[in-house]
Amino acid sequence: MPRALLASFAKRLAATDLSLMPDEKLTPSRLRIELLAGLTVALALVPEAVAFAFVAGVHPLVGLYAAFLVGLVTALIGGRPGMISGATGALAVVMVALVAQHGVEYLFATVVLMGILQVFFGIMQWGKFIRLVPHPVMLGFVNGLAIVIFLAQMGQFKVPGTVENTGHGMSGGEWLTGGPLYLMLGLTALTMAIIWLMPRISRVVPAPLAGIGIVAALVIGLNLDVPRVGDMASIQGGLPPFHIPAVPLNWETLEIILPYSVILAAIGLIESLLTLNLVGDMTGKRGGASQECIAQGASNILTGFFGGMGGCAMIGQSMINVKSGARTRIAGVAAAIFLLIFILFAAPLIELIPLAALVGVMFMVVIGTFAWNSFNIMRKVPLTDAFVIVLVTVVTVMEDLAVAVVVGVIVSALAYAWNNARRIHATTEEKDGVKIYRIEGPLFFGSSEGFVELFDPAGDPKKVVVDFADSRVVDQSALQAIEAVAGKYEAEGKSLQLRHLSRDCHKLLTKAGHLMVDSDDDPDYQLAVEYGVRTGVLGGH
């Protein structure tokens, strides 16, 4: 199976082109849009990559190299054209403890192992399980991530050199006050206004790029004293060097890096696959979850060997890319190449860009990402779904995305199980001295106790029929409940007959020796009975 999947992926990779829509031609106009969108994304990537490198406790170039390599590989072979990947805060907050305790070389080894795990998950096609994430969890994820992006920008409103890099972004330090603060806020608001107005005037240049360009030109031309990209750190550097992580190849090293690798792989794939779905909803096209897993894994393996901190999909930059008009892989590739050009040749120019312009772009991303209609939705959906939306939002902000999604899925699953558990009931009638119970609702672990309580073995006649035509026997707990009811009737010296039960199910119950089964009109659906047979829970094995 894995070999066949790899062959299938290789075939798709060989056939990969740079377009998203089968009917879309790569015209000069389309190429211009893609390249300008890529440039916009690259400019927005710089402060994010530097900030998250600080969060992880590594050199800024480690974050920039990750943004370049992860962005390039996933743009070429990822499951969704239009997505942008790079160094992210969700991963950085996990990495910081590893770097502080063991050093950056162990981080590189961890990123390589993280990538191997993600490739394995993709080969096993485990990415499809993202379908189990309910819509309320998606809404909470989007809202929580929008808040996280907003909070990550707050560090830019502090005096350069006084900021501590912890949590989701830049924190601590002294806030700007007086004139510098008002100037920063004014330039941020101006950038947002340009982004809002630009599509109404012209779409020749992506609105975010126009906002960055106009505000940067204003600041540089008037020599305004405001925080700039260069105040965070220098981004000047060379090509990413090939480097095998300098760690001992022994069991002790594996014990150190494996827990971090598993956590990082899970967080990276959850964020990437949820972003995959979100971008798919915006563009009207779905992506390949398993292909995205393999692409993320391959990019992280490569990044670990070239001095990068690893990464995953970035929802903020993906929103910038899509809303700038990008619909092909060209924009993602261009963003990565532009970022490398910045590092190699254009660092002095990029470092002059005011942070206010980039903050304005990210604030517009926040406004566009937050699901404002969720406030209206929460008044119309069941209370449990509204609670899940709020819960996932809060946990995303307070903890991290992976924990929030897992909590949201668990709460949603428990609520679903509880609602179905309350659906079990029965209608009864007596004919010729035979009492018939017609069961309605699913019979599973949550409703098994309620099912047992439906019957009155002491008061029922000598013969009882239980009809499952409107029910569904789901799991081993349901079989155990049926056997418990049969045992009670047997203790009263009465017979119990089951109808419309799956053949697999009634074979196991017959082996228990308690009851008669009418199988003439039973359905053919299969029950997962291997557990009962293998463990001997039913049938005396």
N, C-alpha and C positions, 0 to 999 in steps of 0.2 A: 504493500500500500504506500509507504513513504516514498519508495523509488518511483512509483507511478505519479505521485503528486509532484515530486521534484522534476520529473520529466515534463509534466504538464506546465509547471511554472517556468521551466527553461524555455519551453516552446512559446509561451506567452511573452516572456522577456525578449526573445529573439524577434518577435513580431511587434514589440512595443514601438509606437511612434510618438511624436510629440503633441498630438492633438487629443482633444477630449471628445468632441462630437464627431461621429462618423460622417455627418453631412457637412461639416465645417471645413472650409478651405483655408489654407495658410496664405492669406493675402497680405500685401504690405501693410494694410491698415490693422489687420489682426496681429501681425508681428510687432508693430509699433506699440499697440496696447499691451502686449505681453511683456515687452522689454521695459516699458515705463512702469508697469505694475511690479516687475522684478526689482527695479531700481528703488521704488518706494519701499518695498518690503526689506530690501537690504539696509536701507537707512534706518528703518525701525528696528532691525535686528541688532544693530551695534550696541545701543545702550542696554538692551535686554540681556545680550550675551555677556557683556561686561559685568552687569549687576549680578547675574546669577553665578558667574565665576566667583565674585566676591562672597556671595552667600555660601558657596561650597568650600571657600577657603583656598582657592587656587588662583594662579596668574590669569589675568584677563585674556591672554592669548589662548589659554586652554578652553575657555568658553567660546571664543571666536572661531577656533579651529573646529570645535564641535558643531557650531552653527553652519560652517561651510560644508563639512564632510557629510553630516547627517542630512542637511538640506539638499545637497547635490544627489546623493544616492536615492533618497526617498522621492525626490522629484522625478528621477529617471525611471524607477521601477516600482514606485508605490502603488497602492490600490486605488488612489483617487487623484487624478490631475487637479491642480488647484490648491492642494494642501501644502502647507509650509511646515517644515520641522526644524528643530534646532535645540540649543540648550534651554532648559525650562526650570522654573522655580520649583515645580513639584518634585523633580528629581534632585535638584540642588540641596533642598532641605534634608534629604536622606543622606546625601553624600558627605555633608559637613562633618558628621561624627566619625565617619571612616577616615577622612583626610586628617582630621585633628588627632586621631589615635594612631594611625598607621602610616600616613604620608601619601603623597600623590601617586606613587608607583602602584600602590595597592588599588587606588581608584582606577587607574588604567586597566589593571588586570580584572577588576570587577566589571568594568564596562564591556570588556571582551566576553566574559562569561555571561553577562546580561544579554548581549547580542546573540550568543549561541542558544540560550534558552528561548529567546524570542523567535529565532529561526525554527527551533524545534516545535514551538507552539503553532507556528504557521504551517509547518509540514503536517502536523496532526490535525490541522483545520480547526483548532480550538477558537479561532477568532469568531466563528459563527455564534458562539454563546453570547456575544454582545446583543443578540436579538432578545435575550431574556431580560434586558434592561427596560423596565416599563417607561412609558412616556412621562409620568410625573417625576421620575428620577432624572430623565433627560432635561426637563425644565429646571429642576433644582441644580443640576450640573451647570447648565448655561448661566443661570443667575449667580450661582456661587463663584464661577470662574470670572464672570464680569466684575464682581466685587473684588476678587483677588487682583485682577488686572488694575482696577482703580487704586486699590491700596498700595500696589507695587509702585505707583507713580508718585506717592507722597514723599518718598525719599528725595525726589528731585527738587522739592521746595525747602530743602535744608542747606545750610552753609557747606560748600564743598570742603572736604577734609575733616569734617566733624561727624560724618555719617558712619554708623556701624552697620555691617551687612549681615543681618540675621533674618530668620523667618521667610516670608514670601518675597521680601524685597529689601529695600534700603530702609533702615529704621535707626532710632536713636539720633544723636546729634542735635544741633541747634537750628531752629526754624529761621527762615528768612523773615525779616521784619521791615517795616517802613517802606521806603522807596524800592529797594530790591524785590521785596515780595510783591508789591503792586505792579512793578514792571513785569515780573515773571507771570503773574496772573493775567495781565493785559495781553502779553504776547501769546499765552496759551489760548485765551479767548479769541484773539485775532486768528490764530491758526484754525480753531474750530469754526469760526465764521466763514473763513475762506473755503474750508472743506464743504460746508453746508451750501454756500452760494455757488461754488464753481460748476457743479453739474447743471445749474440753471443758466449759466452763461456759455460754457463750452465744455465738451467732453474730449477735446484733443489731448489734454494732459490729465492723468488721474488726479482727482481732487486732493487726496492726501499729499501727493508729490508737489502739487501747486502750493499747498499750505506750507510745507517744509521749505520750498524754494523761496517763496515770497518773504516769509518771516526771517529766514536765514540771510537773505540779501539785505533786508532792512537792518538787522542787527549788525552785520558786518560793515555795511555802508555807513551807518551812524556810529559804529564802534561802541555799541551799548555794552555796559558792564553787567552781563547776566551769565549764569552758569552755562557752560558749554560741554560738549561731549568730551573734550580733552581734559576737563576738570575731573572727570571720573578716573580716567587712566589713559595712557598712550596706547593706541591700537596698532602702532607700527610694528611690523614683524616680517618674517620670511615665509617660505613655503612650509607647510606642516612636515616635520621630519619623521621618517619611519623610525619607530622605537619599540623594541620588545620590552614590555614591563619588567623592570628589574626587581623581581620578587622570587623567593625560593619556590621551586616547583615541588612542593611536598603537601602532605595531608593538612598540616597546620595552616598553610596559606589558604587551602580550599575551605577550611572551617571558618576562616576569617571572612573571605569574600563571598561565599555562597549565600548566606542569609541576605546580605545587601543586594546581591545580583538578582535573587528571586523577587525581592520587594521592588527593586528598580524596574525589572522586566514587567512585573504586573502593573505598576503605576504607568509606565510608558505605554504599554499596549492599551490599557483602559482609556487613557487620555487620547491616544491616537485613534482608537476605534470609535470613540464617541465623537471626536472631531470629524472623522470620516463620514459618519451618519449626518452630522450637522451640515457639512459642506455639500453632501449629497442632496439634502433637503433644499438647500439654497439654489443649487444648480439644476435640480430636477433629474439627476442621474445618480445611480447607486455605484458604490465601489466594491472592490474585492477585499474582504476582511482578512482572509488568509494571506493574500498577496501583500497586504499592508504589514502584517506581522513579519513576514520574511524580509521585506524591505527595511523595516525598522531594525530587525536583528542584524542584517548585513551591514547597515550603516553604522551600527554601534560597534560591531567587530572591527570594522575598518578604522573607526574613530579611536578605539582603544589602542590600536597599533600606531596611530599618528598623533598621539599627545592631546586628544580631545576628551572632554568630560562626559561625552554621551549626550543623548537627547531623545526627544519624541516630538509628536505633532504639537504645534503652537496655535491655539485657537485664535489669539489676537492677530497674529501675522497672517493666518489663513483668511480671516475676515477682511483684513486690509487687501489681500491679494484678490479675493473674489469680488469685493466691492469696487476694486479698481478696474474691473472688467476682464480679469484673467480667466481663461477657460481651458488652457492647455498646460502641458508640462514645461513649455518654454519659460514661463514666468518663474517657476520654481528653480529651474536650472540657471536662469539669468540672475536671480537673487543671490544664489550661491557664488556665482562667478563675480558679480559686482562686489560681494563681501570680500572675496579674496583680493580683488583689485584694490579695495580700500586698505586692506592690511599691507599689501606690497608697495603700493605707489601713492595712494591718495590720502593717507592718514592725516597729514597736516591740514588738508582741506576739510575732511570730515570732522576733525576735532574742533573746527570753528563753528559747527552747527549748534545753535542754541538748544538746550534741552527742552525749553518751553515749546518749541515747534513739535518735537517728538512726543512730548506729554499731551499736547493738543490732539495729535493723531490718535494716541491711545485712548484718550477720553472719548473721542468719537467712536472708537471701537467698542468701548464700554456701553455707550448709549445704543449702538446698533446690535450688540450681543445680548444684552439683558432682555429677557422675554417679558416685556411690559404687559402683554396680554395675560400673563399668568395671574395677575391680580383679579382680573375678570373671571378667568377660568376657575380660580379657587372658590368663587362664590357659587359655581354651578356644578362642580364635580363632587363626588362623595367626600365626606369629611376626612376619611383615611388618605385619599389621594392628595388633598390639600395639605394635610400634615406631612406627607412624604416630600412634597415640593419644598416646604419650609425647612424640614429636617435636613435634606440633602444640601440645600443652600447653606445652612448654618455650619454643618459639619465640613463642607468644602472650605469654608473660610477659616474655621477654627482648627481643623486638622489637615487633611489633604484629600485630593480627589478620589483616590482608590478607596480609602476608608468610607468616604461619603457614599460612593456608588454601592459598595458592599452593604452598608447599613440600609440604604434605600431599597435595594433588591430584597434583603431579608425582611424588612418591615412590610413591603408590598406582598411578598410571598405569604407571610403569616396572615396578613389581612385577607388575602384570597382564600387561604385554607380555612380561616375562621368563617368567612361568608359561605363557603361551600359546605362546611360542617353543619351549619344551621339549616341547610336546605333539605336534609334527610327527613322524610316523613312517610307515612303509609296511609292508604285508604283500605278499609276492610269490608268484607261481606261474607255471609254464610249461605251455602247451598248444600242441601241434602246432608247436613251434619258436618260439612267441611268448611273450615274458616280459611278465607283467602286474604293474605296480606299483599297488597300491591305497593311495592317500594318505589318511591320517587326521590331522585337526587343521587349524587355520587356517594359511593361507599368507599371510604379510605380511612387513613389513620385518624383524621380529624373528626370524622362522623361515626366511627365504629362504636363509641360508647352510646351515642344517641340511638344508633341502630338497635343495639341490644335492649334498650329501654322501651322500644316500640311494642315488644311482645309481652303476652301474659300467659306463660306456660301453665300456671295453675288453673286459670279460668277458661282456657281454650278447650274446644272439643278434642276428641281422640285423634283426629286427622287435621293437619294444618298444611296449607300450601303457601309458599312465599314466591311471589312473581317479581322477577327483576327486569321486566320488559322496559320499564321507564327509569332504570337505574344503571349504574356502571360500577363494576367491581374493579378497583384500581390497584390495590397493593396487598402485601402479606397481612397487614393489620386487618384488612377487610375479611380475608379468609379466616383469620383467627376469630373475628367477631361472629362470622357465620357458624363456625364450629362451636363456639360458646353457646349460641342460641340452640343449636342442635342438641348439645349435651344437656341443656336444661329440659328440653322436651323429652329426651330419652329418660331422664331421671323421673319424670312424671308418668312414664309408661305410654307416651304418645308418639305418633309418627310425624315427621316433618319432611315435606317434599318441596324441592326447589325447582323453579321453572325459569326459562330464559336466562340461564346462567351459562357462561362459556364452558366448553368441554374441558379445557385444561383445569378450570377451577373445580368443576364437580368431580373430576377424576381424583383430585387430591382429597376432596371432602369424603368421597366414597371410601377411599383407602383408610380414612380415620374410623370407619365402621359405625357411624352414628345414624345415617339417614338414607332415605331413598331419593333418587334423582330422576326426574323426567327429562330426557335429553332430546326428544323428538323435534322440539321447536326451539332449541337453544341456538344462539348466534354463533358465528365462527370467529369472532374477534379473539385475539390471543391475549392471555394474561401473562405477566412476567412471573412465571412460576418456578424458574430455576432456583430462586432463593429458597423457597419452601422445600423443594426436593433435595437440594444440596445440604441444607442444614438439618433436615429432618423435623422442622417445626410442625409440619403437617404430615400425616400419613404414617407416623410411627417410625420414620427412618432415622 
